[in-house]
Amino acid sequence: MENKQAEVKVDSASDGEFAYEVGDSIQPVKGGTRHDAKDMTRMGKSQELRVWLLPQESSTQRRTDNEQRNFRFVSIVGFVMILQSTWESVLLAAQYGLINGGMAGVIWITVGVIAGALCMIASIAEMASMAPTAGGQYHWVSEFAPPRWEKPLSYLVGWTSALGWVTGCPSAAQLTSMLVQGLVYLKNPNANFAQLWQTTLLIMAFLIAAVAFNIFLAKQLPLAEGIFLIVHIFGFFAFLIVLWTMSEHTPASQVFGDFQNYGGWPSTGLSCLVGITTPLWCFLGPDAGAHMSEELKDASRVLPSAMMWASFCNAALGLIMLVTFCFCLGPDWQDNVLGLSEDTQTGVPIIQVLYQSTNSIPGTIVMTTVLILLSMVGTITCIASSSRQVWAFARDKGFPFSSYIEYVRPGWDLPVNALIVVLGVSLAISALNFGSDVALNAIISLSNAALLFSYIAAVGCVRLKRWRGEALLPRRWSLGKWGALINDVALCFLIISFVFSFFPITPAPALTDMNWAIVMFAGVIVAAVANYWFRAHKTYMSPVMLVKAQ
C-alpha cells in the first residue's frame, strides 16, 4: 500500500470562520469516523485510548471492536447526566440554599442559575466541537488565547481544571457515605456510625471501588451509563410520585414567596446569592463529556449535542424536583431539614423527608438505596472524567512525573496510571478526615472554584477572539450569530458564581465553619505559577505547539 501522510486542508471562509477539507488519506474505521481522525491529526495528537487507523496501517494493526471508540450519543448523554445528577443533588444539597434564601430564594436563584449555566454549557459545547479533546479547557485556552499569554494561561487552567476534578472525587464519595450513614441511623437511631474514622473509611472504600470499576470494567462503562440513565429518569418519577402523593404540602404562596435569611447576612438578597452553592453544585461538570471525547464516535458532532440535551433534561428534572421538595418540606422544615432541632433522626434532610412522607422505614430504605446507587455511579463517572483530564495534561508534560502518568499500557488502552494517581490523591485528601472534617471540607470546596476559573478562562478566550473579529476554528455545532451574546451571559454568570463560591454560610463564621477555599485556591495558584516559572516553562508543551493547521 502506498504510504501517504494525513492531510488537513484549511481555507478561509467568507463568514470569518474556518472551513476545512479532510484529506483523502484519512479514512474512517470501525469505532471512529474521518472527522475523528481529522480532529486528532489537526491537534497533533495520537489516538491512544481508542483506535482509528490511517491507510498505511496494516490489517494486523487493527484492534478488536471493544478496543475502539465505544461511547455513542446515548451513553455520553448518560455520562453527563449521571455525573451532574441534578435532581439527586437537589435533594442532597438543598439545605445550603434553604439556609440562605429559604424556599423562594433557592427556587428563583436556581432559575437564574439554569439560564446562566445553559449559556455556559452552550459555549463549552461549541468549543468541544472545534477541538474535541480530553484536555478540554486548557487545550481550548491554548488555541484561543493571545499568543503571548497562551502558554502560561493554558498551564494554569490545566492545573485548576485537574484540581477541580480530582477534589470532586472524594466529594462525590462523601455524599454516598453520608447516605449510607443516614440509612443506618434511620434503622437504628442509637447506632455509633458517624465517627470521623468510620466516615473516612467509607469514603475510601467507595473511591477504591470506583477506580476498580474504571480499570477492570472499563469496557462496560458505556453500557452502565446507558442503564443508569434509565434508572436516573425512572428514579426521578418514583421520587416525584411518592412526594406528591404522600407528603404534607406547603402553600404555594410560601413556597414561591417566602425568602429567608437564616445565615444572618445584611440583606435577604445577598443571602440568596450566597445560597447559590446549591444550584451550582447541580450544574457544574458539563465538561465531563469533553474529557471523554477521544473515546466517543464522531465526537465533534455528537458531543456538543449530547452536552446540550443532557443539560436541558437535567435542568428540567432538577427544577421540578426542587419545587416538589420545597412543597413537601412540611410545617417544621426548619427543624427537620436545616437541623435546627436535636430531634432530627437521620441527619440527612432527604431521608428525613422521605420517612416523614411514607412513615415507613422499609420504603425509605428502598428509595434511599436508589440514591446510593446513582451517587456511586456518579463517583465512578467523576473518576473516569478526572483521570482523562489528568492524563491529557500529563500528555502535554504539565505535571511532574508526566511520563509515568501519561503512559498507556499496550492492550489496555486505558489511562491506568492516571487512574492510580487520581486514586492516590483522592485517598490522601480523604485521609485528612481522620483528624478533622474541616480540612477535608475545605479542600472539597475548592472543586467549584477551580472548575469555575477554568470555564471563565476558556469562554473568555473565545469571546476575545469574537470581539477582535478573528476567525474561529471549524466546527459542526455552532452558536452562529448568537455566539457573542451567549458568551457574554455565560461570563457574567461564571464571574458571579466564582466570587460567591468563596463565601461562608454565615457572615461571621467560627474557624471550623469558615470557607477556606479562597486560601487554598490562592495557594494552588501561587504554587502553579512558581512551578511554571522555575521548571514547567521549559518542559510544558502547550497544545497549540502541536496543532498542524490553524
C-alpha positions as CSV (number, residue, x, y, z in Angstrom):
1,M,0.0,0.0,0.0
2,E,1.3,3.4,-0.9
3,N,2.5,5.5,2.1
4,K,0.5,8.7,2.4
5,Q,0.6,11.3,5.1
6,A,-2.6,12.6,6.8
7,E,-3.8,15.8,5.4
8,V,-6.0,18.5,6.8
9,K,-6.6,21.4,4.3
10,V,-7.8,24.6,5.9
11,D,-9.2,27.5,3.9
12,S,-10.6,30.9,4.9
13,A,-14.4,31.1,4.7
14,S,-16.3,34.2,3.9
15,D,-18.1,34.3,7.3
16,G,-15.0,35.0,9.3
17,E,-14.7,31.3,10.3
18,F,-12.6,28.5,9.0
19,A,-13.7,25.9,6.6
20,Y,-11.7,22.6,6.2
21,E,-11.5,19.7,3.9
22,V,-10.4,16.3,5.2
23,G,-7.6,14.8,3.1
24,D,-8.2,11.5,1.3
25,S,-5.5,9.8,3.3
26,I,-7.6,9.9,6.5
27,Q,-10.1,7.1,6.4
28,P,-12.8,6.0,8.8
29,V,-12.7,2.7,10.6
30,K,-15.0,0.9,13.0
31,G,-15.4,2.8,16.2
32,G,-14.4,6.2,14.6
33,T,-15.1,8.5,11.7
34,R,-13.0,10.5,9.3
35,H,-13.9,13.6,11.3
36,D,-12.5,11.9,14.4
37,A,-9.3,11.2,12.6
38,K,-9.1,14.7,11.1
39,D,-9.6,16.3,14.6
40,M,-6.8,14.2,16.1
41,T,-4.5,14.9,13.2
42,R,-5.1,18.6,13.3
43,M,-4.4,18.8,17.0
44,G,-1.2,16.8,16.6
45,K,-2.5,14.0,19.0
46,S,-2.2,10.3,18.6
47,Q,-5.1,8.1,19.3
48,E,-4.1,6.2,22.5
49,L,-7.3,5.4,24.3
50,R,-9.4,4.2,21.4
51,V,-8.1,3.5,17.9
52,W,-8.6,5.0,14.4
53,L,-6.3,3.9,11.5
54,L,-4.6,5.7,8.7
55,P,-4.5,3.9,5.3
56,Q,-0.8,2.9,5.7
57,E,-1.5,0.8,8.8
58,S,-1.9,-2.9,8.1
59,S,-4.9,-5.0,9.0
60,T,-2.8,-6.7,11.7
61,Q,-2.7,-3.4,13.5
62,R,-6.4,-3.2,13.8
63,R,-7.9,-3.7,17.2
64,T,-11.0,-5.5,18.2
65,D,-14.3,-3.6,18.3
66,N,-14.1,-3.5,22.1
67,E,-10.9,-1.5,21.9
68,Q,-12.2,1.2,19.7
69,R,-14.2,4.4,20.4
70,N,-17.1,2.8,22.3
71,F,-19.1,5.8,23.5
72,R,-22.2,6.8,21.5
73,F,-24.8,9.5,21.8
74,V,-27.0,7.8,24.4
75,S,-24.0,6.6,26.6
76,I,-22.4,10.1,26.6
77,V,-25.7,11.7,27.4
78,G,-25.9,9.2,30.3
79,F,-22.4,10.0,31.3
80,V,-23.0,13.8,31.6
81,M,-26.5,13.4,33.2
82,I,-25.3,10.9,35.8
83,L,-22.2,13.0,36.6
84,Q,-24.3,16.1,37.1
85,S,-27.1,14.1,38.9
86,T,-29.1,17.3,39.1
87,W,-32.3,16.1,40.7
88,E,-30.3,13.9,43.1
89,S,-28.0,16.8,44.0
90,V,-31.1,19.0,44.6
91,L,-32.3,16.5,47.3
92,L,-28.8,16.1,48.8
93,A,-27.7,19.7,48.9
94,A,-30.9,21.8,49.2
95,Q,-30.3,22.7,52.8
96,Y,-27.5,25.2,51.9
97,G,-29.8,27.1,49.6
98,L,-32.6,26.9,52.2
99,I,-30.4,28.5,54.9
100,N,-29.5,31.4,52.6
101,G,-32.7,32.2,50.7
102,G,-35.4,30.0,52.1
103,M,-37.7,28.1,49.8
104,A,-38.4,31.0,47.5
105,G,-34.8,32.1,47.4
106,V,-33.4,28.7,46.4
107,I,-36.1,28.2,43.7
108,W,-35.6,31.6,42.0
109,I,-31.8,31.5,42.3
110,T,-32.0,28.1,40.6
111,V,-34.0,29.5,37.7
112,G,-31.3,32.2,37.2
113,V,-28.5,29.6,37.5
114,I,-30.2,27.4,34.9
115,A,-30.3,30.3,32.4
116,G,-26.6,31.2,33.1
117,A,-25.5,27.5,33.1
118,L,-27.1,26.7,29.8
119,C,-25.3,29.6,28.2
120,M,-22.0,28.4,29.8
121,I,-22.7,24.8,28.6
122,A,-23.5,26.1,25.1
123,S,-20.2,28.0,25.0
124,I,-18.3,24.9,26.1
125,A,-20.2,22.7,23.6
126,E,-19.2,24.9,20.7
127,M,-15.5,24.8,21.8
128,A,-15.8,21.0,22.1
129,S,-17.0,20.8,18.5
130,M,-14.0,22.9,17.4
131,A,-11.5,20.8,19.4
132,P,-12.9,17.5,20.8
133,T,-10.0,16.6,23.1
134,A,-9.6,15.0,26.5
135,G,-7.7,18.1,27.5
136,G,-10.8,20.3,27.5
137,Q,-10.4,23.8,28.9
138,Y,-6.7,24.1,29.0
139,H,-6.5,22.9,25.3
140,W,-9.1,25.5,24.3
141,V,-7.3,28.3,26.1
142,S,-4.1,27.3,24.3
143,E,-5.8,27.6,20.9
144,F,-7.9,30.7,21.6
145,A,-5.8,32.9,23.9
146,P,-3.5,35.6,22.6
147,P,-0.1,34.1,21.6
148,R,1.7,36.0,24.3
149,W,-0.3,34.5,27.1
150,E,-1.5,31.2,25.7
151,K,1.3,29.0,27.2
152,P,1.3,30.3,30.9
153,L,-2.5,30.7,30.9
154,S,-3.2,27.2,29.5
155,Y,-0.8,25.8,32.0
156,L,-2.6,27.5,34.9
157,V,-6.0,26.4,33.6
158,G,-4.7,22.8,33.2
159,W,-3.8,22.8,36.9
160,T,-7.0,24.3,38.1
161,S,-9.2,22.1,35.9
162,A,-7.4,19.0,37.2
163,L,-7.6,20.3,40.7
164,G,-11.4,20.8,40.3
165,W,-12.0,17.3,39.0
166,V,-9.7,15.4,41.4
167,T,-11.1,17.2,44.5
168,G,-14.6,16.5,43.3
169,C,-13.9,12.7,43.6
170,P,-13.8,12.5,47.4
171,S,-16.7,14.9,47.4
172,A,-18.9,12.5,45.4
173,A,-17.8,9.6,47.6
174,Q,-18.6,11.7,50.7
175,L,-22.2,12.1,49.6
176,T,-22.5,8.4,49.1
177,S,-21.1,7.6,52.5
178,M,-23.5,10.3,54.0
179,L,-26.5,8.4,52.6
180,V,-25.3,5.1,53.9
181,Q,-24.8,6.5,57.4
182,G,-28.2,8.2,57.2
183,L,-29.8,4.8,56.5
184,V,-28.0,3.2,59.4
185,Y,-29.4,5.9,61.8
186,L,-32.8,5.6,60.3
187,K,-32.9,1.9,61.2
188,N,-31.1,2.3,64.5
189,P,-31.1,5.8,65.9
190,N,-28.7,4.7,68.7
191,A,-26.1,3.4,66.4
192,N,-22.5,4.6,66.7
193,F,-21.6,5.1,63.0
194,A,-20.6,8.7,62.5
195,Q,-17.2,8.9,63.9
196,L,-14.5,10.5,61.7
197,W,-12.6,7.3,61.1
198,Q,-15.7,5.4,60.1
199,T,-16.7,8.2,57.7
200,T,-13.2,8.3,56.2
201,L,-13.0,4.5,55.7
202,L,-16.4,4.6,53.9
203,I,-15.2,7.4,51.6
204,M,-12.0,5.4,50.8
205,A,-13.9,2.2,50.1
206,F,-16.2,4.0,47.6
207,L,-13.2,5.6,45.9
208,I,-11.4,2.3,45.6
209,A,-14.5,0.6,44.2
210,A,-15.0,3.4,41.7
211,V,-11.4,3.2,40.4
212,A,-11.5,-0.6,40.3
213,F,-14.6,-0.4,38.1
214,N,-12.8,2.1,35.8
215,I,-9.9,-0.3,35.4
216,F,-11.4,-3.7,35.3
217,L,-14.9,-3.0,33.9
218,A,-14.0,0.0,31.7
219,K,-15.4,-1.7,28.6
220,Q,-18.8,-1.8,30.3
221,L,-18.8,1.8,31.3
222,P,-20.9,3.0,28.3
223,L,-23.4,0.2,28.9
224,A,-23.5,1.1,32.6
225,E,-24.1,4.8,31.8
226,G,-27.0,3.8,29.5
227,I,-28.6,1.6,32.1
228,F,-28.3,4.1,34.9
229,L,-29.6,6.8,32.7
230,I,-32.8,4.8,32.7
231,V,-32.6,4.4,36.5
232,H,-31.9,8.2,36.7
233,I,-35.1,9.0,34.8
234,F,-37.4,6.4,36.3
235,G,-36.0,7.1,39.8
236,F,-37.0,10.8,39.3
237,F,-40.6,9.8,38.6
238,A,-40.6,7.4,41.6
239,F,-39.5,10.1,44.0
240,L,-41.9,12.6,42.4
241,I,-44.9,10.3,42.8
242,V,-44.0,9.5,46.4
243,L,-43.5,13.1,47.4
244,W,-46.6,14.3,45.5
245,T,-49.0,11.7,46.9
246,M,-47.8,11.0,50.4
247,S,-46.3,14.3,51.8
248,E,-48.0,17.1,53.6
249,H,-47.9,20.1,51.2
250,T,-46.9,23.7,51.9
251,P,-49.0,26.5,50.4
252,A,-47.7,27.8,47.1
253,S,-47.6,31.4,48.4
254,Q,-45.0,30.2,50.9
255,V,-43.0,28.1,48.5
256,F,-42.6,30.8,45.9
257,G,-42.7,33.9,48.1
258,D,-41.1,33.0,51.4
259,F,-37.5,34.4,51.3
260,Q,-35.4,33.7,54.4
261,N,-32.0,34.8,55.7
262,Y,-31.1,32.2,58.3
263,G,-27.4,32.9,57.5
264,G,-27.6,36.4,59.1
265,W,-26.4,38.4,56.1
266,P,-27.0,42.1,55.9
267,S,-29.8,41.7,53.3
268,T,-32.0,38.9,52.1
269,G,-30.9,39.5,48.5
270,L,-27.2,38.9,49.5
271,S,-28.3,35.9,51.4
272,C,-29.9,34.4,48.3
273,L,-26.7,35.0,46.3
274,V,-24.7,33.2,49.0
275,G,-27.1,30.3,48.6
276,I,-26.1,29.9,45.0
277,T,-24.0,27.0,46.2
278,T,-26.9,24.6,45.9
279,P,-27.8,25.1,42.2
280,L,-24.1,25.5,41.3
281,W,-23.4,22.0,42.7
282,C,-26.1,20.7,40.5
283,F,-24.9,22.1,37.2
284,L,-21.1,22.0,37.4
285,G,-19.1,19.5,35.4
286,P,-20.6,19.8,31.9
287,D,-17.1,19.4,30.5
288,A,-17.1,15.8,31.7
289,G,-18.2,14.7,28.2
290,A,-15.4,16.7,26.6
291,H,-12.8,14.7,28.6
292,M,-14.2,11.5,27.2
293,S,-14.3,12.8,23.6
294,E,-11.3,10.7,22.5
295,E,-13.4,7.7,23.2
296,L,-16.6,9.0,21.5
297,K,-17.5,8.2,17.9
298,D,-18.0,11.3,15.7
299,A,-17.1,13.5,18.7
300,S,-17.2,16.9,17.0
301,R,-20.9,16.4,16.1
302,V,-22.2,14.1,18.8
303,L,-20.5,15.6,21.9
304,P,-22.0,19.2,21.8
305,S,-25.5,17.8,21.0
306,A,-25.2,15.3,23.9
307,M,-24.0,18.0,26.3
308,M,-26.9,20.3,25.5
309,W,-29.6,17.5,25.6
310,A,-28.2,16.2,28.9
311,S,-28.2,19.8,30.4
312,F,-31.7,20.6,29.2
313,C,-33.1,17.4,30.6
314,N,-31.2,17.7,33.9
315,A,-32.3,21.4,34.2
316,A,-36.0,20.4,33.8
317,L,-35.7,17.4,36.2
318,G,-33.8,19.4,38.7
319,L,-36.1,22.4,38.8
320,I,-39.2,20.2,39.0
321,M,-37.7,18.1,41.9
322,L,-36.6,21.3,43.7
323,V,-40.1,22.8,43.6
324,T,-41.6,19.4,44.7
325,F,-39.1,19.1,47.5
326,C,-40.0,22.6,48.8
327,F,-43.7,21.8,48.6
328,C,-43.2,18.7,50.7
329,L,-40.9,20.0,53.4
330,G,-43.8,20.3,55.9
331,P,-44.5,22.8,58.6
332,D,-41.5,22.0,60.7
333,W,-39.0,22.1,57.8
334,Q,-36.6,24.5,59.6
335,D,-36.1,21.9,62.3
336,N,-36.0,18.7,60.3
337,V,-34.2,19.9,57.2
338,L,-31.9,22.6,58.5
339,G,-31.0,20.6,61.6
340,L,-32.2,23.3,64.0
341,S,-33.7,20.6,66.2
342,E,-32.0,17.8,68.1
343,D,-34.9,15.5,67.1
344,T,-33.7,15.1,63.5
345,Q,-33.3,11.3,63.3
346,T,-31.1,10.7,60.3
347,G,-29.0,13.8,59.8
348,V,-29.8,13.7,56.1
349,P,-32.6,16.0,55.0
350,I,-33.9,13.9,52.1
351,I,-34.0,10.7,54.2
352,Q,-35.9,12.6,56.9
353,V,-38.4,14.0,54.3
354,L,-38.9,10.5,52.8
355,Y,-39.5,9.0,56.2
356,Q,-42.0,11.7,57.1
357,S,-43.8,11.2,53.8
358,T,-44.0,7.4,53.8
359,N,-43.9,6.8,57.6
360,S,-42.2,3.5,56.5
361,I,-38.6,2.6,57.3
362,P,-38.5,-0.2,54.6
363,G,-40.0,2.2,52.0
364,T,-37.4,4.9,52.9
365,I,-34.6,2.4,52.7
366,V,-35.6,1.3,49.2
367,M,-35.9,4.9,48.0
368,T,-32.6,5.9,49.6
369,T,-30.9,2.8,48.1
370,V,-31.7,4.2,44.6
371,L,-30.0,7.4,45.6
372,I,-27.0,5.5,46.8
373,L,-26.7,3.5,43.6
374,L,-26.9,6.7,41.5
375,S,-24.5,8.5,43.7
376,M,-22.0,5.6,43.4
377,V,-22.3,5.6,39.6
378,G,-21.7,9.4,39.8
379,T,-18.5,8.7,41.7
380,I,-17.4,6.2,39.0
381,T,-18.2,8.8,36.3
382,C,-16.3,11.5,38.2
383,I,-13.2,9.2,38.5
384,A,-13.4,8.5,34.8
385,S,-13.5,12.1,33.8
386,S,-10.8,13.2,36.3
387,S,-8.4,10.5,35.1
388,R,-8.8,11.7,31.4
389,Q,-8.2,15.3,32.4
390,V,-5.1,14.3,34.4
391,W,-3.9,12.0,31.6
392,A,-4.3,14.7,28.9
393,F,-2.4,17.3,30.9
394,A,0.4,14.8,31.6
395,R,0.5,14.0,27.9
396,D,1.4,17.7,27.4
397,K,4.0,17.5,30.2
398,G,2.0,19.7,32.6
399,F,2.7,17.6,35.7
400,P,5.9,16.4,37.5
401,F,6.4,12.8,36.5
402,S,4.2,13.3,33.4
403,S,6.0,10.4,31.6
404,Y,4.6,8.0,34.2
405,I,1.1,9.5,34.4
406,E,0.6,9.6,30.6
407,Y,1.7,6.1,29.9
408,V,-1.0,3.9,28.4
409,R,-0.2,0.2,28.6
410,P,-0.5,-1.5,25.2
411,G,-3.5,-3.7,25.1
412,W,-5.3,-1.9,27.9
413,D,-6.0,1.3,26.0
414,L,-6.8,3.0,29.4
415,P,-5.0,5.7,31.4
416,V,-4.4,3.2,34.2
417,N,-1.5,5.2,35.7
418,A,-3.6,8.4,35.7
419,L,-6.4,6.4,37.4
420,I,-3.9,5.3,40.1
421,V,-2.7,8.9,40.6
422,V,-6.3,10.2,40.9
423,L,-7.0,7.4,43.4
424,G,-3.8,8.2,45.4
425,V,-4.6,11.9,45.6
426,S,-8.2,11.3,46.5
427,L,-7.3,8.9,49.3
428,A,-4.7,11.4,50.6
429,I,-7.4,14.1,50.6
430,S,-9.8,11.8,52.3
431,A,-7.3,10.8,55.0
432,L,-7.4,14.4,56.3
433,N,-10.8,13.4,57.6
434,F,-9.2,11.1,60.2
435,G,-8.1,14.2,62.1
436,S,-10.8,16.8,61.3
437,D,-13.5,17.1,58.8
438,V,-12.7,20.9,58.5
439,A,-9.6,20.3,56.3
440,L,-11.5,17.8,54.1
441,N,-14.4,20.1,53.6
442,A,-12.1,23.0,52.8
443,I,-10.3,21.0,50.1
444,I,-13.6,19.7,48.6
445,S,-15.0,23.3,48.4
446,L,-12.1,24.0,46.1
447,S,-13.8,22.0,43.4
448,N,-16.4,24.6,42.5
449,A,-14.0,27.5,42.4
450,A,-11.3,25.6,40.4
451,L,-13.7,24.5,37.7
452,L,-15.4,27.9,37.5
453,F,-12.0,29.5,37.0
454,S,-11.2,27.1,34.1
455,Y,-14.6,27.9,32.5
456,I,-14.1,31.6,32.8
457,A,-10.7,31.4,31.1
458,A,-11.9,29.2,28.2
459,V,-15.1,31.1,27.5
460,G,-13.2,34.4,28.0
461,C,-10.6,33.5,25.4
462,V,-13.1,32.5,22.7
463,R,-15.1,35.7,23.5
464,L,-12.0,37.8,23.0
465,K,-11.5,36.2,19.5
466,R,-15.0,37.1,18.6
467,W,-14.6,40.7,19.9
468,R,-11.4,41.1,17.8
469,G,-13.2,39.7,14.8
470,E,-10.7,36.8,14.5
471,A,-11.7,33.6,12.7
472,L,-12.7,30.7,14.8
473,L,-11.9,27.1,14.2
474,P,-14.2,25.0,12.1
475,R,-17.0,23.3,14.0
476,R,-20.0,21.2,13.2
477,W,-22.1,22.7,16.1
478,S,-22.1,26.5,16.2
479,L,-23.8,29.2,18.2
480,G,-23.9,31.3,15.0
481,K,-24.8,35.0,15.3
482,W,-25.8,34.4,19.0
483,G,-22.3,33.4,20.0
484,A,-21.1,36.7,21.4
485,L,-24.3,37.3,23.4
486,I,-24.3,33.7,24.8
487,N,-20.6,34.0,25.7
488,D,-21.3,37.3,27.5
489,V,-24.2,35.9,29.6
490,A,-22.0,32.9,30.4
491,L,-19.1,35.1,31.6
492,C,-21.4,37.2,33.8
493,F,-22.9,34.1,35.4
494,L,-19.4,32.5,35.8
495,I,-17.8,35.5,37.4
496,I,-20.7,36.0,39.9
497,S,-20.7,32.3,40.7
498,F,-16.9,32.3,41.2
499,V,-17.0,35.2,43.6
500,F,-19.8,33.7,45.8
501,S,-18.2,30.2,45.8
502,F,-15.7,31.6,48.4
503,F,-18.4,32.9,50.8
504,P,-19.1,31.1,54.1
505,I,-22.6,30.2,55.1
506,T,-22.7,33.0,57.7
507,P,-21.0,36.4,57.7
508,A,-19.1,35.8,60.9
509,P,-18.2,32.1,61.0
510,A,-16.2,30.3,63.5
511,L,-12.9,28.8,62.3
512,T,-14.5,25.4,61.8
513,D,-17.3,26.9,59.7
514,M,-15.1,29.2,57.6
515,N,-14.9,28.6,53.8
516,W,-11.2,28.1,53.4
517,A,-11.4,27.6,49.6
518,I,-10.1,31.1,48.8
519,V,-6.9,30.5,50.9
520,M,-6.3,27.1,49.3
521,F,-7.2,28.3,45.8
522,A,-4.7,31.1,46.1
523,G,-2.1,28.7,47.4
524,V,-2.6,26.4,44.4
525,I,-2.3,29.4,42.0
526,V,0.9,30.5,43.6
527,A,2.3,27.0,43.6
528,A,1.4,26.5,39.9
529,V,2.9,29.9,38.9
530,A,6.1,29.1,40.8
531,N,6.4,25.7,39.2
532,Y,5.8,27.2,35.8
533,W,8.4,29.9,36.3
534,F,11.1,27.6,37.7
535,R,10.5,24.4,35.7
536,A,7.4,23.9,33.6
537,H,8.0,26.7,31.1
538,K,10.8,24.5,29.7
539,T,9.0,21.2,29.8
540,Y,5.3,22.0,29.2
541,M,4.2,21.7,25.6
542,S,1.1,23.9,25.2
543,P,-1.4,22.2,22.8
544,V,-1.1,24.9,20.2
545,M,2.5,24.0,19.6
546,L,1.4,20.6,18.2
547,V,-1.5,21.9,16.1
548,K,-0.9,21.2,12.4
549,A,-3.4,23.6,10.8
550,Q,-4.5,27.0,12.1
